[in-house]
Each structure stands twice: as structure tokens, then as C-alpha cells.
Amino acid sequence: MFLSGNINYFITMTNNGSQRLNRIEALLEQLTVRQEVTERIVQSNSRAIQAMIEQRESDRLKHEERIERLENLTERIGRVQEGVERLLSSIDEERPSMLRKLNTIENKLDRLLERD
């Protein structure tokens, strides 16, 4: 009787242990699946972040190129403006002599018309 009681206890414990082992294995399988899903999400996020970094670098380079072009255009506009200022200054300096020449021509025309 002692032996049969121990056997029943052992069988019960074995069945309980087997059920517990099955539950542990099922939980382990679920954890493994979740870990795989998490790893895929991490990899996907990593690729997305890398793409964003590359896009940001590309945008930064384009921005720098635009800034350089704007600086070059600003410099060219400044040179054009200086040229226009020199031209206007030159015209202002020559204006009196041009007016004298026009007056001389006008006077000559007046004399010619008076003769006729």
C-alpha cells in the first residue's frame, strides 16, 4: 500500500509536472514568437531611421548648395549695382559737357536758320 500510494503520488506529480512543462513550453514558444516580431519591428525601424538620416543629409547638402548660389547671386548683384552707380556717376560728370555740346549745336542751328 505504501508503494502503490507513492506510485500514485509519483504519477500525479508526473502528470502535473508534464502539464506544467507543457505550459512552460507554450509560454516559451509565445515569447519566441514575440521576440521575433520585436526583432522585425526593430529592424524595420532601423531601416526607416537610416532612410530618414540619409534624406536629411541630402536635404542639408541641397540647402547648402542653395545658400552658396544665393551668396554668389548676391555678390553678382552687388557688382552690377556698383557698375550702375559708376555709370550714373560718369553720366553726371559728363552731363555739363554734353549740355554744352548740345547748346553749341543748337546755337549753330539757330544761326543757320537765321541766315536762311
Sine and cosine of phi, psi and omega as CSV:
sin_phi,cos_phi,sin_psi,cos_psi,sin_omega,cos_omega
0.00,0.00,-0.64,0.77,0.05,-1.00
-0.89,0.46,-0.66,0.75,-0.02,-1.00
-0.93,0.36,-0.67,0.74,-0.01,-1.00
-0.93,0.36,-0.55,0.84,0.06,-1.00
-0.92,0.40,-0.66,0.75,0.05,-1.00
-0.91,0.42,-0.61,0.79,0.01,-1.00
-0.91,0.41,-0.70,0.72,0.03,-1.00
-0.88,0.47,-0.67,0.74,0.03,-1.00
-0.89,0.45,-0.69,0.72,0.00,-1.00
-0.90,0.45,-0.66,0.75,0.01,-1.00
-0.91,0.41,-0.69,0.72,0.03,-1.00
-0.88,0.47,-0.71,0.71,0.01,-1.00
-0.90,0.43,-0.62,0.78,0.01,-1.00
-0.91,0.41,-0.68,0.73,0.03,-1.00
-0.90,0.44,-0.70,0.71,0.05,-1.00
-0.89,0.46,-0.69,0.73,0.02,-1.00
-0.89,0.45,-0.63,0.78,0.01,-1.00
-0.92,0.39,-0.66,0.76,0.05,-1.00
-0.91,0.42,-0.66,0.75,0.02,-1.00
-0.90,0.44,-0.67,0.75,0.02,-1.00
-0.89,0.46,-0.65,0.76,0.04,-1.00
-0.89,0.45,-0.67,0.74,0.03,-1.00
-0.90,0.44,-0.68,0.73,0.01,-1.00
-0.89,0.45,-0.68,0.74,0.02,-1.00
-0.90,0.44,-0.62,0.78,0.03,-1.00
-0.91,0.41,-0.69,0.72,0.04,-1.00
-0.89,0.45,-0.65,0.76,0.02,-1.00
-0.89,0.45,-0.65,0.76,0.05,-1.00
-0.90,0.44,-0.69,0.73,0.05,-1.00
-0.88,0.47,-0.68,0.73,0.03,-1.00
-0.89,0.45,-0.63,0.78,0.03,-1.00
-0.90,0.44,-0.69,0.73,0.02,-1.00
-0.90,0.43,-0.71,0.71,0.02,-1.00
-0.88,0.47,-0.64,0.77,0.02,-1.00
-0.90,0.44,-0.66,0.76,0.03,-1.00
-0.89,0.45,-0.67,0.74,0.03,-1.00
-0.89,0.45,-0.71,0.71,0.01,-1.00
-0.88,0.48,-0.68,0.73,0.02,-1.00
-0.88,0.47,-0.65,0.76,0.03,-1.00
-0.91,0.42,-0.64,0.77,0.03,-1.00
-0.90,0.43,-0.69,0.72,0.01,-1.00
-0.88,0.47,-0.69,0.73,0.02,-1.00
-0.90,0.44,-0.67,0.74,0.03,-1.00
-0.89,0.45,-0.71,0.70,0.03,-1.00
-0.89,0.46,-0.63,0.78,0.02,-1.00
-0.88,0.47,-0.70,0.72,0.04,-1.00
-0.90,0.43,-0.65,0.76,0.01,-1.00
-0.91,0.42,-0.68,0.74,0.01,-1.00
-0.90,0.43,-0.67,0.74,0.01,-1.00
-0.88,0.47,-0.66,0.75,0.03,-1.00
-0.90,0.45,-0.65,0.76,0.03,-1.00
-0.90,0.43,-0.65,0.76,0.03,-1.00
-0.89,0.45,-0.70,0.71,0.00,-1.00
-0.90,0.44,-0.65,0.76,0.02,-1.00
-0.91,0.42,-0.66,0.75,0.01,-1.00
-0.90,0.44,-0.65,0.76,0.03,-1.00
-0.90,0.43,-0.67,0.75,0.04,-1.00
-0.88,0.47,-0.70,0.71,0.03,-1.00
-0.89,0.46,-0.63,0.78,0.01,-1.00
-0.90,0.44,-0.69,0.72,0.02,-1.00
-0.90,0.44,-0.67,0.74,0.04,-1.00
-0.89,0.46,-0.66,0.75,0.01,-1.00
-0.88,0.47,-0.70,0.72,0.02,-1.00
-0.88,0.47,-0.64,0.76,0.03,-1.00
-0.89,0.45,-0.67,0.74,0.02,-1.00
-0.90,0.44,-0.68,0.74,0.03,-1.00
-0.87,0.49,-0.70,0.72,0.00,-1.00
-0.89,0.46,-0.67,0.74,0.04,-1.00
-0.89,0.46,-0.67,0.75,0.03,-1.00
-0.90,0.45,-0.65,0.76,0.04,-1.00
-0.89,0.45,-0.67,0.74,0.04,-1.00
-0.90,0.45,-0.68,0.73,0.02,-1.00
-0.90,0.43,-0.65,0.76,0.03,-1.00
-0.88,0.48,-0.67,0.74,0.02,-1.00
-0.90,0.44,-0.69,0.73,0.02,-1.00
-0.90,0.43,-0.66,0.75,0.03,-1.00
-0.88,0.47,-0.64,0.77,0.04,-1.00
-0.88,0.48,-0.68,0.74,0.02,-1.00
-0.91,0.40,-0.64,0.77,0.04,-1.00
-0.89,0.46,-0.69,0.72,0.00,-1.00
-0.88,0.48,-0.67,0.74,0.05,-1.00
-0.88,0.47,-0.66,0.75,0.03,-1.00
-0.89,0.46,-0.67,0.74,0.02,-1.00
-0.90,0.43,-0.66,0.75,0.02,-1.00
-0.89,0.46,-0.67,0.74,0.03,-1.00
-0.91,0.42,-0.64,0.77,0.02,-1.00
-0.89,0.46,-0.72,0.69,0.01,-1.00
-0.90,0.43,-0.63,0.78,0.04,-1.00
-0.89,0.45,-0.66,0.75,0.01,-1.00
-0.90,0.44,-0.67,0.75,0.01,-1.00
-0.90,0.43,-0.67,0.75,0.03,-1.00
-0.88,0.48,-0.63,0.78,0.01,-1.00
-0.93,0.36,-0.57,0.82,-0.04,-1.00
-1.00,0.06,-0.20,0.98,-0.09,-1.00
-0.84,0.55,-0.74,0.67,-0.01,-1.00
-0.86,0.52,-0.67,0.74,0.00,-1.00
-0.93,0.37,-0.58,0.82,0.04,-1.00
-0.92,0.39,-0.65,0.76,0.03,-1.00
-0.90,0.43,-0.64,0.77,0.05,-1.00
-0.88,0.48,-0.70,0.72,0.00,-1.00
-0.89,0.45,-0.68,0.73,0.02,-1.00
-0.90,0.44,-0.64,0.77,0.05,-1.00
-0.89,0.46,-0.65,0.76,0.02,-1.00
-0.89,0.46,-0.71,0.70,0.02,-1.00
-0.89,0.46,-0.69,0.73,0.00,-1.00
-0.88,0.47,-0.68,0.74,0.02,-1.00
-0.89,0.46,-0.68,0.74,0.03,-1.00
-0.88,0.47,-0.67,0.75,0.03,-1.00
-0.90,0.44,-0.67,0.75,0.04,-1.00
-0.87,0.49,-0.69,0.72,0.01,-1.00
-0.91,0.42,-0.65,0.76,0.02,-1.00
-0.90,0.44,-0.65,0.76,-0.01,-1.00
-0.94,0.35,-0.55,0.84,0.02,-1.00
-0.93,0.37,-0.59,0.81,0.03,-1.00
-0.90,0.44,-0.63,0.78,-0.08,-1.00
-0.99,0.15,0.00,0.00,0.00,0.00
